[in-house]
Amino acid sequence: MLSYRHAFHAGNHADILKHSLLTLVLQSLHKKDKPFSLIDTHAGAGLYILDDERALKTGETSLGIISLLEKIQNQSDIKVPEEILPYINLCKKYQKENKYPGSPEIMVNYLRDKDKIQLIELHNTEIDILRVNMKKKVHDGRLGIHHRNAFDAIKGLLPPEPKRGLLLMDPSYEVDSDYENVVEAFKLAHKKWSSGILCLWYPLLKHRETELSMMKSSLRELAANTPTSFLCTELLVDSPEKEMGLYGSGMAVINMPWHLDDQMKNILPFLAKNLAVNPEIFPGDFNLIVDNV
């Protein structure tokens, strides 16, 4: 199924969670001079227009990053955690051009001369937009763009060279099998690339509680049996009892960088408070699970 287009959702609360964590991981990779590899398995278009008609149709961009940036600018008493400032400042930079950076665009901002990035996208329209957006930024052999199914593509891309780095996976979960496929993909990725930082985004949906529980348990078991570190962080912007639609999202990380859990502990209360959809009814909440093996 290829109906999903991220332009309807760019810069929403799920993107803010995903991209603030991604920025922290990229910063951790920058702490060493050794080169690294970045892999985005569901890259989308890479860059989005804030007032795109699709974003206006759902209103998610307005309720997400636009609202958050306005609060930071207009409310003098708001306390912004320093851990999220690199992400916020990057968004402010793109906002001046009426744009929002997707995961590939954020990754490219952290790319150094010897680092490499591999972007995977299956959608026939999105892949063309991605190529245009990314080739404007990276003109040499550091960039690879693959028009393929993500779960097939990673078999040939792992382990990458250089061997330091991260893999970000964020499928649409439109297909029922995605919940099982991500587990199998992470098992393969961790087997072929045991040192890689593996990051998975997932939606919080009441009607998918069983699939989500099994998926998270399998990932936690994978980390426990390796052994390695495991982080599961979730942001709830609406009531978990909401029958339909997204009430939040989560990020699972295997081989989490040092202190990522502490950084997210500081960021999550801020995001929950400022991104809650109806704060009078549900003030926002978060969950965080850490296993250091």
C-alpha positions in Angstrom: 0.0 0.0 0.0 1.5 3.3 -1.1 -1.2 5.9 -0.1 0.8 7.5 2.7 2.1 11.0 2.1 4.0 12.6 5.0 3.1 16.2 3.8 -0.2 15.7 5.6 1.6 15.2 8.9 4.9 17.0 8.7 5.9 18.9 11.8 3.1 17.3 13.9 3.6 16.1 17.5 5.0 12.7 16.3 7.6 14.4 14.1 8.6 16.7 17.0 9.3 13.6 19.3 11.0 11.7 16.5 13.2 14.6 15.3 14.1 16.0 18.7 15.4 12.5 19.6 17.1 12.1 16.2 18.9 15.4 16.7 20.3 14.2 20.1 21.6 11.0 18.5 23.3 12.9 15.7 24.9 15.2 18.3 26.2 12.2 20.1 27.8 10.9 16.9 29.5 14.3 16.4 31.4 13.9 19.7 34.0 11.8 18.0 35.9 12.6 14.8 35.4 9.1 13.5 33.1 9.1 10.4 29.6 7.6 10.7 26.8 6.2 8.4 23.2 7.3 8.5 20.3 5.3 7.1 16.7 6.5 6.8 14.5 3.6 5.7 11.3 5.6 5.1 12.7 8.9 3.9 9.6 10.5 2.4 10.2 13.8 0.6 12.8 15.0 3.1 11.6 18.6 3.2 8.1 20.1 3.6 6.3 23.4 3.1 4.6 24.6 6.3 1.5 25.9 4.6 1.2 23.1 2.0 -2.5 22.5 1.3 -2.2 18.9 2.7 -0.8 20.3 5.9 -3.6 22.8 6.1 -6.2 20.1 5.5 -5.2 18.1 8.6 -4.1 21.0 10.7 -1.4 18.9 12.3 1.5 21.2 11.3 -0.3 24.1 12.9 -1.0 22.2 16.1 2.6 20.9 16.1 5.7 22.8 15.3 4.1 26.1 14.3 2.2 26.2 17.7 5.3 25.2 19.6 7.6 27.8 18.0 4.9 30.5 18.6 4.7 29.6 22.3 8.5 29.8 22.6 8.6 33.1 20.9 5.6 34.8 22.6 5.5 33.4 26.1 8.4 34.9 28.1 7.9 32.5 31.0 8.2 29.3 29.0 11.2 27.2 30.0 12.8 25.4 27.0 15.0 22.5 28.0 18.5 23.1 26.6 18.6 19.5 25.2 15.9 20.4 22.7 17.4 23.8 21.6 19.4 22.4 18.7 16.2 21.0 17.2 14.2 24.1 17.9 16.9 26.4 16.4 17.0 24.2 13.3 13.3 24.5 12.9 13.4 28.2 13.4 16.0 28.4 10.6 13.7 26.5 8.2 10.6 28.4 9.3 12.1 31.6 7.9 11.7 29.9 4.5 8.3 28.5 5.3 9.7 25.0 5.5 10.0 22.1 7.9 13.0 19.6 7.8 12.1 16.0 7.6 14.5 13.3 8.9 16.7 13.3 5.8 17.1 17.0 5.9 18.0 17.0 9.6 20.6 14.2 8.9 22.2 16.2 6.1 22.6 19.1 8.4 24.9 16.9 10.5 26.8 15.3 7.7 30.6 15.9 7.6 33.1 15.3 4.8 33.7 11.6 5.6 30.2 10.7 6.8 27.7 8.9 4.5 23.9 8.8 4.3 21.6 6.3 2.7 17.9 7.2 2.0 15.3 4.6 1.1 11.8 5.5 -0.2 9.3 3.3 -2.1 6.6 5.8 -3.1 6.9 6.7 -6.8 6.2 10.4 -6.3 8.0 10.9 -3.0 11.2 9.4 -4.4 11.4 12.0 -7.1 10.9 14.9 -4.7 13.4 13.4 -2.4 16.1 13.2 -5.1 15.5 16.9 -6.0 15.6 18.0 -2.4 18.7 16.0 -1.3 20.9 16.4 -4.4 20.8 20.1 -3.9 22.6 19.6 -0.6 24.9 16.6 -1.2 26.7 16.5 -4.5 29.3 13.7 -3.9 29.5 10.1 -3.1 28.3 10.6 0.5 24.7 10.2 -0.5 22.8 7.2 -1.7 19.1 7.2 -2.6 17.3 3.9 -3.1 13.8 3.5 -4.7 13.0 0.2 -2.9 11.0 -1.5 -0.2 12.8 -0.6 3.0 12.7 -4.1 4.5 14.4 -5.5 1.4 16.9 -2.6 1.0 18.5 -2.9 4.4 19.6 -6.5 3.7 22.0 -5.1 1.1 23.0 -1.9 3.0 24.1 -3.5 6.3 26.6 -3.4 7.7 27.4 0.1 6.3 30.8 1.6 5.9 31.7 3.5 8.0 30.4 1.2 10.8 29.6 3.9 13.3 26.1 5.3 12.9 22.4 5.0 13.1 19.4 3.5 11.4 16.0 5.3 11.6 12.9 3.4 10.7 9.5 5.0 10.7 7.0 3.1 8.4 3.4 4.4 8.0 2.0 1.3 9.7 -0.8 1.3 7.1 0.0 -2.3 6.4 -0.9 -4.8 9.2 2.4 -6.7 8.7 4.5 -3.6 9.5 4.3 -4.3 13.2 5.9 -7.7 12.6 8.2 -6.5 9.8 9.9 -3.9 12.0 10.8 -6.5 14.6 12.3 -8.8 11.9 14.1 -5.9 10.4 15.6 -4.9 13.7 16.7 -8.5 14.4 18.5 -8.6 11.0 19.9 -5.1 11.5 21.3 -5.9 15.0 22.7 -9.2 13.8 24.5 -7.6 10.8 25.3 -4.3 12.5 25.6 -4.9 16.3 27.2 -1.5 17.0 24.6 0.5 15.1 22.1 2.8 16.9 18.7 1.5 15.8 15.8 3.9 16.2 12.2 3.0 15.5 9.2 5.4 15.5 5.7 3.9 16.2 2.2 5.3 16.5 0.1 5.0 19.7 -3.4 3.9 18.6 -6.0 2.3 20.9 -7.1 -0.2 18.3 -3.5 -1.4 17.8 -2.7 -1.9 21.5 -2.1 -5.7 21.0 0.2 -5.3 18.1 2.1 -2.5 19.8 2.6 -4.4 23.0 3.9 -7.5 21.1 6.2 -5.3 19.0 7.7 -3.5 22.0 8.1 -6.7 24.0 10.0 -8.3 21.1 12.3 -5.4 20.7 13.0 -5.3 24.4 13.7 -9.0 24.4 16.1 -8.6 21.4 18.0 -6.0 23.3 18.1 -8.1 26.5 19.4 -11.1 24.7 22.3 -9.4 23.0 23.1 -7.7 25.5 22.8 -4.0 24.8 20.9 -0.9 26.0 17.3 -0.2 25.2 15.2 2.9 25.4 11.5 3.3 24.9 10.1 6.8 25.1 6.5 7.8 24.4 4.7 11.2 24.2 0.9 11.3 24.8 -0.9 14.4 23.5 -4.4 13.0 23.9 -6.3 10.5 26.0 -5.2 6.9 25.6 -8.9 6.1 25.7 -9.4 7.9 22.4 -11.1 5.3 20.2 -9.8 6.4 16.8 -6.8 8.3 15.6 -3.4 9.0 17.0 -3.2 9.9 20.7 0.6 9.9 20.7 3.7 8.2 19.4 6.9 6.5 20.6 10.5 5.9 19.9 12.3 2.7 20.6 16.2 2.8 20.6 18.6 -0.1 20.7 22.2 0.8 21.5 21.1 4.2 22.8 23.9 6.8 23.2 25.1 7.6 26.6 22.7 9.9 28.6 20.0 9.8 25.9 17.6 8.7 28.5 18.5 11.6 30.8 18.1 14.0 27.9 14.7 12.7 27.0 13.6 12.8 30.7 14.1 16.6 30.5 12.5 17.0 27.1 9.3 14.9 27.5 7.5 17.0 30.2 8.1 20.1 28.1 6.6 18.5 25.0 3.7 16.9 26.8 2.7 20.2 28.4 3.0 22.3 25.2 1.7 19.8 22.6 -1.4 18.5 24.4 -4.4 18.7 22.0 -7.0 19.6 24.7 -5.0 20.4 27.9 -8.2 21.1 29.9 -9.3 17.6 29.3 -6.0 15.8 29.0 -2.9 17.7 30.0 -0.4 15.5 28.1 1.7 12.7 29.5 4.8 10.6 28.7 6.3 7.2 29.4 10.0 6.2 29.5 11.5 2.7 29.8 15.2 2.2 30.1 17.1 -1.1 30.1 20.8 -0.9 30.5 22.2 -4.4 30.0 
